[in-house]
Amino acid sequence: MNTDHDDRANLEPCVVGVDYGTLSGRAVVVRVRDGAELGTAEHPYAHAVLDRELPDGTGLPPDWALQVPADYIDVLRIAVPEALARAGVRPAQVIGIGTDFTACTVLPVLADGTPLCELPGLAGRPHAYVKLWRHHAAQAQADRITALAAERKEPWLARYGGKISSEWEFAKALQLLEEDPELYALTDRWLEAADWIVWRLCGTYVRNACTAGYKGQLQDGAYPSREYSAALNPGFADFVTAKLEHPIGQLGDLAGRLTPEAAAWTGLPEGIAVCVGNVDAHVTAPAATAVEPGRMVAIMGTSTCHVMSSDQWAEVPGMCGVVDGGILPGLWGYEAGQSGVGDIFGWFVRTGFPASYAEEAAALGRDAHEHLTALAAGQRVGEHGLIALDWQSGNRSVLVDHDLSGVMVGLTLSTRPEDVYRALLEATAFGTRTIIEAFEAAGVPVEELIIAGGLTKNALLMQIYADVTRKPLGVIDSAQGPALGAAMHAAVAAGAYPDIRAAARTMGKARPAVYLPDPERAAAYDRLYAEYRLLHDYFGRGANEVMHRLRRIRVEVSA
């Protein structure tokens, strides 16, 4: 909570932004006049991520990742009132609320918005739950979607870099149809959680333009055709018209007004503006003042999403999508990403942090990440002798293959935990450089990289990214970038600003060029990056299919 605002400032109009992440929801109260963040609160989801079993104990196969929609409502009940209290802001001062979500996070609901998992008798059916963005069990369906589109020369395929991800709406819905057709028939609406939460806030279902374009393959006003969907599966023919298609709300538009029920949850005034939903990464771009072409924003958390606007359209191999107005009106919005970043670091700490290191870290007052980072920071580039591939959660860009897996080359009996940890930090930086090079090779220049998200606090990681990419790194000047962006869009929906660019000029926050590439280290990383690309192409482009074979064996044994 900021303490530099006086009582007079507390009388000014404010907005609330709610950011729904992978493990928790965060609320921030923002002053409309200048974007000052007056109070924040976070609420962890009670059920976190369901990747092994459902709440009733029903087991889940590999690559599943589900959530419980009631956990999202708890964020409104708990985090929003707590943020208001910490801000010292009166509810009557709040003029609007905006939300953002991880994407593609989708769920099946009845016509009134009731999630199927909340219906009697369906608590033990996995397909009745929310499918989180990192649910990768629809890879087989995604492969067929891509192959058929290529065979039919569907024009929309190029807008997604030539591949459709298993994370997206069509793949997950086709998996639902083919694995639980009874639940598919029961589904009246197949919708993004970003839109479901707005529906719960204002009582009106509005499909947001961002997820429709990037995750639902809506291009030039049209979804993939009925003929195409029928060719995938005859039962899928009417998927668009019966379950997906809905009026589109543009980013920053008014979706509706806060209902009495939602006002009771949040402690906010009934009737305030509720903004059209948005995606956590895309909503962060204006919060980071990235409203001009050439400024790529990397939102780094459990995964990383790379977003950028440009005045030119290009086919970028492996991108997650290019959408007209997908981030800012009047510009092409590009998205790419890495499926695992912070998750990879967390996995290593859980599995590779020995007890002796834990004792040493505790004596120094450090947590595991801080301790490994401090040890790794003392190394010269290449000193550990390792190269890793950052695919523990598959590859989103540029290979778009979630059946790929991690690799570590160079391990010896003298390899230490900090060596592996640093190699994993570097691997994610190499992955980002691969994405940047794909954009630039396609004629979409990246002039600056702006970092947002929780990983900005790791100075070693930030410097590695600057050195590996050879780009100046700016840092968003907010610990809650997505929530700030959601609040800014709420200010636009409430009429406080004419558009999001105007809001960004006043409310956005970023410090440019905080980290600059060091020429000596950058040259050393060039050598390591060349080795990374050899491994990247060898395992990722078909020369060796061992990862896919191992995945098939794992699935067979698990079944």
C-alpha positions as CSV (number, residue, x, y, z in Angstrom):
1,M,0.0,0.0,0.0
2,N,1.3,3.5,-0.9
3,T,1.5,5.8,2.1
4,D,2.2,9.1,0.3
5,H,-1.5,9.8,-0.5
6,D,-3.3,12.2,1.8
7,D,-6.9,12.3,2.9
8,R,-7.8,14.6,0.1
9,A,-6.5,12.1,-2.5
10,N,-8.7,9.4,-0.9
11,L,-11.7,11.4,-2.2
12,E,-10.7,11.0,-5.8
13,P,-12.2,8.5,-8.3
14,C,-10.6,5.1,-8.3
15,V,-10.9,1.8,-10.2
16,V,-10.2,-1.8,-9.3
17,G,-8.3,-4.3,-11.4
18,V,-8.4,-8.0,-10.7
19,D,-5.8,-10.3,-12.2
20,Y,-6.6,-14.0,-12.3
21,G,-3.3,-15.9,-12.5
22,T,-2.5,-19.6,-12.5
23,L,-2.4,-20.0,-8.7
24,S,-4.1,-17.0,-7.3
25,G,-6.1,-13.8,-8.0
26,R,-4.8,-10.3,-7.2
27,A,-6.8,-7.1,-6.7
28,V,-5.4,-3.6,-6.9
29,V,-7.1,-0.3,-6.2
30,V,-5.8,2.4,-8.6
31,R,-6.3,6.2,-8.5
32,V,-7.7,7.3,-11.9
33,R,-5.8,10.6,-11.9
34,D,-2.3,9.2,-12.0
35,G,-2.4,5.5,-11.8
36,A,-1.1,5.4,-8.2
37,E,-1.7,1.9,-6.8
38,L,-3.2,2.6,-3.4
39,G,-3.8,-1.0,-2.1
40,T,-3.4,-4.6,-3.2
41,A,-4.5,-8.0,-2.0
42,E,-3.9,-11.6,-3.2
43,H,-6.0,-14.7,-2.6
44,P,-4.7,-18.1,-3.4
45,Y,-7.1,-20.5,-5.1
46,A,-8.3,-23.1,-2.6
47,H,-7.9,-25.9,-5.1
48,A,-4.9,-24.5,-6.9
49,V,-4.3,-26.5,-10.1
50,L,-5.9,-30.0,-10.4
51,D,-3.3,-32.0,-12.3
52,R,-3.3,-35.3,-10.5
53,E,-6.9,-35.7,-9.2
54,L,-10.3,-34.0,-8.9
55,P,-11.5,-32.8,-5.5
56,D,-13.4,-36.0,-5.0
57,G,-10.2,-38.1,-5.6
58,T,-10.9,-39.1,-9.2
59,G,-7.5,-39.5,-10.9
60,L,-6.3,-37.5,-13.9
61,P,-4.1,-38.6,-16.8
62,P,-0.8,-36.9,-17.6
63,D,-0.9,-33.4,-19.1
64,W,-4.3,-32.4,-17.6
65,A,-4.6,-29.1,-15.7
66,L,-8.0,-28.1,-14.4
67,Q,-9.4,-25.5,-12.0
68,V,-12.5,-25.0,-9.9
69,P,-14.6,-21.9,-11.0
70,A,-15.8,-21.2,-7.4
71,D,-12.2,-20.3,-6.6
72,Y,-12.5,-17.3,-8.9
73,I,-15.5,-16.0,-7.1
74,D,-13.6,-16.3,-3.8
75,V,-11.1,-13.8,-5.2
76,L,-13.9,-11.3,-5.5
77,R,-15.2,-12.0,-2.1
78,I,-11.8,-11.8,-0.3
79,A,-9.2,-10.0,-2.3
80,V,-11.3,-7.0,-3.5
81,P,-12.6,-5.9,-0.1
82,E,-9.1,-6.5,1.4
83,A,-7.5,-4.3,-1.2
84,L,-10.1,-1.6,-0.6
85,A,-9.4,-1.7,3.1
86,R,-5.6,-1.5,2.6
87,A,-6.0,1.4,0.2
88,G,-8.1,3.4,2.7
89,V,-10.5,4.0,-0.2
90,R,-14.3,4.3,0.3
91,P,-16.4,2.1,-1.9
92,A,-18.3,5.1,-3.2
93,Q,-15.0,6.4,-4.8
94,V,-14.8,3.3,-7.1
95,I,-16.2,4.0,-10.6
96,G,-15.3,0.8,-12.4
97,I,-13.8,-2.7,-12.2
98,G,-11.8,-4.6,-14.8
99,T,-10.5,-8.1,-14.9
100,D,-7.9,-10.2,-16.8
101,F,-7.3,-13.9,-17.0
102,T,-4.7,-16.4,-18.1
103,A,-5.6,-17.7,-21.5
104,C,-6.7,-20.0,-23.0
105,T,-8.6,-21.0,-19.8
106,V,-12.0,-22.3,-20.8
107,L,-15.0,-24.0,-19.3
108,P,-18.3,-25.6,-20.4
109,V,-21.5,-24.0,-18.9
110,L,-25.2,-24.1,-19.2
111,A,-27.2,-21.3,-20.9
112,D,-27.3,-19.4,-17.6
113,G,-23.6,-19.6,-17.1
114,T,-23.6,-22.4,-14.5
115,P,-20.4,-24.5,-14.8
116,L,-21.0,-28.2,-15.5
117,C,-18.8,-29.2,-12.6
118,E,-21.3,-27.6,-10.2
119,L,-24.2,-29.7,-11.4
120,P,-25.4,-32.7,-9.3
121,G,-23.6,-35.9,-10.3
122,L,-20.8,-34.3,-12.4
123,A,-18.2,-33.5,-9.7
124,G,-16.3,-36.7,-10.7
125,R,-16.2,-35.9,-14.5
126,P,-12.9,-34.2,-15.5
127,H,-14.3,-32.6,-18.6
128,A,-16.9,-30.7,-16.5
129,Y,-14.2,-28.5,-15.0
130,V,-12.3,-25.4,-16.2
131,K,-9.4,-26.4,-18.5
132,L,-6.5,-24.2,-17.5
133,W,-4.2,-22.6,-20.1
134,R,-1.5,-25.2,-19.4
135,H,-3.9,-28.2,-20.0
136,H,-1.9,-29.9,-22.8
137,A,-3.9,-33.2,-23.1
138,A,-5.5,-32.0,-26.3
139,Q,-2.3,-32.2,-28.4
140,A,-3.6,-35.0,-30.6
141,Q,-6.7,-32.8,-31.4
142,A,-4.5,-29.8,-32.1
143,D,-2.3,-31.8,-34.5
144,R,-5.4,-32.8,-36.5
145,I,-6.7,-29.2,-36.5
146,T,-3.4,-28.0,-37.9
147,A,-3.0,-30.8,-40.4
148,L,-6.5,-30.4,-41.8
149,A,-6.2,-26.6,-42.0
150,A,-2.9,-27.0,-44.0
151,E,-4.5,-29.6,-46.2
152,R,-7.5,-27.4,-47.0
153,K,-5.3,-24.3,-47.2
154,E,-7.4,-22.4,-44.6
155,P,-6.3,-18.8,-44.8
156,W,-6.5,-18.2,-41.1
157,L,-3.7,-20.7,-40.3
158,A,-1.0,-18.3,-41.3
159,R,-2.3,-15.8,-38.7
160,Y,-1.2,-18.3,-36.1
161,G,2.3,-19.1,-37.4
162,G,1.2,-22.2,-39.2
163,K,0.2,-24.2,-36.1
164,I,-2.7,-24.4,-33.7
165,S,-1.9,-25.0,-30.1
166,S,-3.3,-27.6,-27.8
167,E,-3.9,-24.8,-25.3
168,W,-6.6,-23.1,-27.4
169,E,-10.4,-23.2,-27.6
170,F,-10.9,-25.5,-30.6
171,A,-8.5,-28.2,-29.5
172,K,-9.9,-28.4,-25.9
173,A,-13.5,-28.4,-27.2
174,L,-12.7,-31.2,-29.7
175,Q,-11.2,-33.2,-26.9
176,L,-14.4,-32.7,-24.8
177,L,-16.5,-34.0,-27.7
178,E,-14.4,-37.0,-28.4
179,E,-13.7,-38.1,-24.8
180,D,-17.0,-37.2,-23.1
181,P,-19.7,-36.6,-25.8
182,E,-22.4,-36.6,-23.1
183,L,-20.9,-33.5,-21.5
184,Y,-20.3,-31.9,-24.9
185,A,-24.0,-32.3,-25.7
186,L,-24.9,-30.8,-22.3
187,T,-22.7,-27.7,-22.9
188,D,-24.6,-24.7,-24.0
189,R,-21.7,-22.3,-24.0
190,W,-18.0,-23.0,-24.4
191,L,-16.4,-19.8,-23.1
192,E,-13.2,-18.3,-21.7
193,A,-13.0,-17.8,-18.0
194,A,-12.2,-14.2,-18.8
195,D,-15.7,-13.8,-20.1
196,W,-17.3,-16.0,-17.5
197,I,-16.1,-13.8,-14.6
198,V,-17.4,-10.7,-16.4
199,W,-20.7,-12.4,-16.9
200,R,-20.8,-13.1,-13.1
201,L,-20.0,-9.5,-12.3
202,C,-22.5,-7.8,-14.6
203,G,-25.0,-10.4,-15.6
204,T,-24.3,-10.1,-19.3
205,Y,-22.2,-12.4,-21.4
206,V,-19.9,-10.5,-23.7
207,R,-17.2,-12.3,-25.7
208,N,-14.0,-10.3,-25.6
209,A,-12.1,-9.5,-28.8
210,C,-8.7,-10.6,-27.4
211,T,-9.4,-14.2,-26.6
212,A,-11.8,-14.6,-29.6
213,G,-9.0,-13.6,-31.9
214,Y,-6.0,-15.2,-30.3
215,K,-7.5,-18.4,-28.8
216,G,-10.8,-18.8,-30.8
217,Q,-9.4,-18.3,-34.3
218,L,-11.7,-15.4,-35.1
219,Q,-10.1,-13.6,-38.0
220,D,-11.6,-10.9,-40.2
221,G,-15.0,-11.4,-38.4
222,A,-15.3,-15.1,-39.1
223,Y,-14.4,-18.4,-37.3
224,P,-13.3,-21.5,-39.1
225,S,-16.2,-22.7,-41.3
226,R,-18.8,-25.3,-40.6
227,E,-17.4,-27.5,-43.4
228,Y,-14.0,-27.4,-41.8
229,S,-15.3,-28.3,-38.3
230,A,-17.4,-31.1,-39.8
231,A,-14.3,-32.5,-41.5
232,L,-12.6,-32.7,-38.1
233,N,-15.5,-34.6,-36.6
234,P,-19.1,-34.7,-37.9
235,G,-20.3,-34.0,-34.3
236,F,-18.2,-30.8,-34.3
237,A,-20.0,-29.3,-37.3
238,D,-22.1,-26.8,-35.3
239,F,-19.5,-26.1,-32.6
240,V,-19.1,-22.4,-33.6
241,T,-22.8,-21.6,-34.1
242,A,-24.2,-23.6,-31.2
243,K,-21.6,-23.2,-28.5
244,L,-18.9,-20.5,-29.3
245,E,-20.2,-17.7,-31.4
246,H,-21.4,-14.6,-29.5
247,P,-21.4,-10.8,-29.8
248,I,-17.9,-9.4,-29.4
249,G,-16.9,-6.7,-27.0
250,Q,-13.8,-4.5,-27.8
251,L,-11.1,-4.0,-25.2
252,G,-12.0,-1.1,-22.9
253,D,-15.7,-1.2,-23.7
254,L,-18.4,-1.3,-21.1
255,A,-19.7,-4.9,-20.7
256,G,-22.4,-3.9,-18.2
257,R,-23.0,-2.7,-14.7
258,L,-22.1,-4.4,-11.4
259,T,-25.1,-6.5,-10.2
260,P,-26.4,-6.5,-6.6
261,E,-25.0,-10.0,-6.1
262,A,-21.5,-9.0,-7.3
263,A,-21.7,-5.8,-5.3
264,A,-22.3,-7.8,-2.2
265,W,-19.3,-10.0,-3.0
266,T,-16.9,-7.2,-3.6
267,G,-18.2,-4.4,-1.3
268,L,-18.3,-2.2,-4.4
269,P,-21.2,0.0,-5.4
270,E,-24.0,-1.6,-7.4
271,G,-24.1,-0.2,-10.9
272,I,-20.5,0.8,-11.5
273,A,-18.8,0.1,-14.8
274,V,-17.7,-3.5,-15.6
275,C,-15.2,-3.6,-18.4
276,V,-15.0,-6.2,-21.2
277,G,-12.6,-9.1,-20.2
278,N,-9.0,-9.3,-21.3
279,V,-5.9,-11.5,-21.2
280,D,-3.2,-11.0,-18.5
281,A,-0.4,-10.5,-21.0
282,H,-2.2,-8.3,-23.5
283,V,-3.7,-6.0,-20.8
284,T,-0.2,-5.5,-19.4
285,A,1.1,-3.8,-22.6
286,P,-0.5,-0.4,-22.0
287,A,0.3,-0.7,-18.3
288,A,3.9,-0.9,-19.3
289,T,3.4,2.1,-21.7
290,A,4.1,-0.2,-24.7
291,V,1.6,1.6,-27.0
292,E,4.0,2.1,-30.0
293,P,5.3,-0.4,-32.5
294,G,8.6,-2.2,-31.7
295,R,8.2,-2.4,-27.9
296,M,7.8,-6.1,-26.9
297,V,6.4,-6.8,-23.4
298,A,7.4,-10.1,-21.8
299,I,5.1,-11.0,-18.9
300,M,7.2,-13.4,-16.9
301,G,5.7,-15.6,-14.3
302,T,4.9,-19.3,-14.3
303,S,5.1,-19.0,-18.1
304,T,6.0,-16.1,-20.3
305,C,3.8,-14.4,-22.8
306,H,5.4,-12.0,-25.4
307,V,3.1,-9.4,-26.8
308,M,3.8,-6.5,-29.2
309,S,1.9,-4.2,-31.4
310,S,3.0,-3.2,-34.9
311,D,1.7,-1.1,-37.8
312,Q,2.6,-4.0,-40.2
313,W,1.3,-7.5,-40.7
314,A,3.6,-10.4,-41.2
315,E,3.6,-14.2,-40.9
316,V,5.8,-15.0,-38.0
317,P,6.5,-18.8,-37.7
318,G,5.3,-20.3,-34.5
319,M,3.6,-17.1,-33.2
320,C,0.4,-17.6,-31.1
321,G,-1.5,-15.2,-33.2
322,V,-1.7,-11.8,-34.9
323,V,-5.0,-10.0,-34.4
324,D,-6.1,-6.6,-35.7
325,G,-6.7,-4.5,-32.6
326,G,-5.9,-7.5,-30.4
327,I,-3.9,-5.3,-28.0
328,L,-4.4,-1.7,-29.1
329,P,-6.9,-0.3,-31.6
330,G,-5.5,0.5,-35.0
331,L,-2.4,-1.8,-34.7
332,W,-1.8,-5.5,-35.3
333,G,-1.3,-7.2,-32.0
334,Y,1.2,-10.1,-32.0
335,E,1.5,-12.8,-29.3
336,A,4.1,-15.5,-28.7
337,G,5.1,-17.3,-25.6
338,Q,7.0,-19.9,-23.5
339,S,4.9,-22.5,-21.7
340,G,7.3,-22.9,-18.8
341,V,9.5,-20.3,-17.1
342,G,8.9,-19.7,-13.4
343,D,7.3,-23.2,-13.3
344,I,10.7,-24.6,-14.4
345,F,12.6,-22.8,-11.7
346,G,10.0,-23.9,-9.2
347,W,10.2,-27.5,-10.3
348,F,14.0,-27.6,-9.9
349,V,13.8,-26.1,-6.4
350,R,11.2,-28.7,-5.4
351,T,13.2,-31.6,-6.8
352,G,16.8,-30.6,-6.8
353,F,17.5,-28.4,-3.8
354,P,19.4,-30.6,-1.3
355,A,18.9,-30.4,2.5
356,S,22.5,-29.0,3.0
357,Y,21.7,-26.1,0.8
358,A,18.4,-25.5,2.6
359,E,20.2,-25.3,5.9
360,E,22.8,-22.9,4.4
361,A,20.1,-20.7,2.9
362,A,18.1,-20.5,6.2
363,A,21.3,-19.5,8.0
364,L,21.7,-16.6,5.5
365,G,18.0,-15.6,5.6
366,R,17.4,-16.6,2.0
367,D,14.8,-18.7,0.4
368,A,15.8,-21.4,-2.1
369,H,15.5,-19.2,-5.2
370,E,17.5,-16.4,-3.6
371,H,20.2,-18.8,-2.4
372,L,20.6,-20.5,-5.8
373,T,20.6,-17.1,-7.6
374,A,23.3,-15.7,-5.3
375,L,25.5,-18.8,-5.9
376,A,24.9,-18.7,-9.6
377,A,25.6,-15.0,-9.9
378,G,29.3,-15.6,-9.1
379,Q,29.8,-17.7,-12.2
380,R,31.3,-16.6,-15.5
381,V,29.2,-17.2,-18.6
382,G,29.7,-20.9,-19.6
383,E,31.6,-21.8,-16.4
384,H,29.0,-24.5,-15.5
385,G,29.5,-26.3,-18.9
386,L,25.7,-26.9,-19.4
387,I,23.0,-26.3,-22.0
388,A,19.4,-26.8,-21.3
389,L,16.2,-26.8,-23.3
390,D,13.3,-25.0,-21.6
391,W,10.6,-27.4,-22.6
392,Q,9.5,-29.0,-19.3
393,S,6.0,-27.8,-20.1
394,G,6.4,-28.2,-23.9
395,N,7.2,-25.5,-26.4
396,R,4.6,-22.8,-27.2
397,S,6.7,-20.7,-29.6
398,V,8.1,-21.2,-32.1
399,L,7.6,-24.9,-32.3
400,V,4.1,-25.1,-30.9
401,D,4.5,-28.6,-29.6
402,H,3.5,-29.4,-26.1
403,D,4.7,-33.0,-26.4
404,L,8.3,-31.8,-26.2
405,S,10.2,-32.1,-23.0
406,G,13.2,-30.7,-21.1
407,V,16.9,-31.5,-21.8
408,M,20.1,-30.9,-19.9
409,V,23.4,-31.5,-21.6
410,G,26.8,-31.4,-19.9
411,L,26.1,-32.9,-16.5
412,T,29.1,-34.4,-14.7
413,L,29.7,-35.7,-11.2
414,S,31.0,-32.2,-10.2
415,T,27.8,-30.4,-11.4
416,R,26.2,-28.4,-8.5
417,P,22.6,-27.3,-8.0
418,E,23.5,-23.7,-8.7
419,D,25.0,-24.8,-12.1
420,V,21.7,-26.5,-13.1
421,Y,19.7,-23.5,-11.8
422,R,21.7,-21.0,-13.8
423,A,21.5,-23.2,-16.9
424,L,17.7,-23.2,-16.6
425,L,17.6,-19.4,-16.2
426,E,19.7,-19.1,-19.4
427,A,17.6,-21.6,-21.3
428,T,14.5,-19.5,-20.8
429,A,16.5,-16.5,-22.1
430,F,17.6,-18.5,-25.1
431,G,13.9,-19.3,-25.7
432,T,13.0,-15.7,-25.7
433,R,15.8,-14.9,-28.1
434,T,14.5,-17.5,-30.5
435,I,11.1,-15.8,-30.4
436,I,12.6,-12.4,-31.0
437,E,14.7,-13.7,-33.9
438,A,11.6,-15.2,-35.5
439,F,9.8,-11.8,-35.4
440,E,12.8,-9.9,-36.8
441,A,13.3,-12.5,-39.6
442,A,9.7,-12.0,-40.6
443,G,10.2,-8.2,-40.8
444,V,8.7,-7.2,-37.5
445,P,11.5,-5.4,-35.6
446,V,11.8,-5.6,-31.9
447,E,13.6,-2.6,-30.6
448,E,13.1,-2.9,-26.8
449,L,12.1,-5.6,-24.4
450,I,10.0,-4.5,-21.4
451,I,9.7,-7.1,-18.6
452,A,6.6,-7.4,-16.3
453,G,5.6,-10.0,-13.8
454,G,7.0,-11.5,-10.6
455,L,10.4,-12.5,-12.0
456,T,11.5,-8.9,-12.5
457,K,12.8,-9.1,-8.9
458,N,15.6,-11.5,-9.9
459,A,18.3,-9.1,-11.1
460,L,20.5,-11.9,-12.3
461,L,17.8,-13.3,-14.5
462,M,17.1,-9.8,-15.9
463,Q,20.7,-9.2,-16.8
464,I,21.0,-12.6,-18.4
465,Y,18.0,-11.7,-20.6
466,A,19.7,-8.4,-21.6
467,D,23.0,-10.1,-22.4
468,V,21.4,-13.1,-24.3
469,T,19.0,-11.0,-26.4
470,R,21.3,-8.0,-26.8
471,K,18.3,-5.8,-26.2
472,P,17.9,-3.0,-23.6
473,L,15.5,-4.2,-20.9
474,G,12.9,-1.9,-19.5
475,V,11.0,-2.9,-16.4
476,I,7.4,-2.2,-15.6
477,D,7.2,0.0,-12.6
478,S,4.4,-2.0,-10.9
479,A,4.4,-5.2,-9.0
480,Q,0.9,-5.8,-10.4
481,G,1.2,-5.1,-14.1
482,P,-1.9,-7.1,-15.3
483,A,-4.1,-5.9,-12.5
484,L,-3.0,-2.3,-13.2
485,G,-3.8,-2.8,-16.9
486,A,-7.2,-4.2,-16.1
487,A,-7.8,-1.2,-13.9
488,M,-6.8,1.2,-16.7
489,H,-9.3,-0.5,-19.0
490,A,-11.9,-0.1,-16.3
491,A,-11.1,3.6,-16.3
492,V,-11.8,3.8,-20.0
493,A,-15.0,1.8,-19.7
494,A,-16.1,4.2,-16.9
495,G,-15.5,7.2,-19.2
496,A,-12.6,8.7,-17.3
497,Y,-10.4,8.4,-20.4
498,P,-11.4,8.5,-24.1
499,D,-9.2,5.4,-25.0
500,I,-6.5,3.1,-23.6
501,R,-3.7,5.1,-25.2
502,A,-4.8,8.2,-23.2
503,A,-5.0,6.1,-20.1
504,A,-1.6,4.7,-20.7
505,R,0.0,8.1,-21.0
506,T,-1.2,9.0,-17.5
507,M,-1.6,5.8,-15.6
508,G,1.0,3.5,-17.2
509,K,4.4,2.9,-15.5
510,A,7.7,1.7,-16.9
511,R,11.4,2.4,-16.4
512,P,13.3,2.1,-19.7
513,A,16.7,0.5,-20.2
514,V,17.1,-0.6,-16.6
515,Y,19.4,-3.5,-17.8
516,L,21.8,-3.0,-20.7
517,P,23.6,-5.8,-22.5
518,D,27.3,-6.3,-21.6
519,P,29.3,-6.8,-24.9
520,E,31.7,-9.3,-23.4
521,R,29.0,-11.5,-21.8
522,A,26.8,-11.1,-24.9
523,A,29.6,-12.5,-27.1
524,A,30.0,-15.4,-24.7
525,Y,26.3,-16.1,-24.8
526,D,26.3,-16.1,-28.6
527,R,28.5,-19.3,-28.4
528,L,26.1,-21.0,-26.0
529,Y,23.1,-19.9,-27.9
530,A,24.5,-21.5,-31.1
531,E,24.6,-24.8,-29.1
532,Y,21.1,-24.2,-27.8
533,R,19.8,-23.8,-31.4
534,L,21.5,-27.0,-32.5
535,L,19.6,-28.9,-29.7
536,H,16.4,-26.9,-30.3
537,D,16.3,-27.9,-34.0
538,Y,17.6,-31.5,-33.4
539,F,14.9,-32.4,-30.9
540,G,12.2,-30.0,-32.0
541,R,12.1,-30.2,-35.8
542,G,12.0,-33.9,-36.4
543,A,15.6,-35.1,-36.5
544,N,15.1,-37.1,-33.4
545,E,11.6,-38.0,-32.2
546,V,12.7,-39.5,-28.9
547,M,10.6,-37.0,-26.9
548,H,7.4,-37.9,-28.7
549,R,8.2,-41.7,-28.3
550,L,8.8,-41.3,-24.6
551,R,5.6,-39.4,-24.3
552,R,3.6,-42.1,-26.0
553,I,5.2,-44.8,-23.8
554,R,4.3,-42.7,-20.7
555,V,0.7,-42.4,-21.9
556,E,0.4,-46.1,-22.7
557,V,1.8,-47.1,-19.3
558,S,-0.4,-44.6,-17.4
559,A,-3.5,-45.9,-19.2
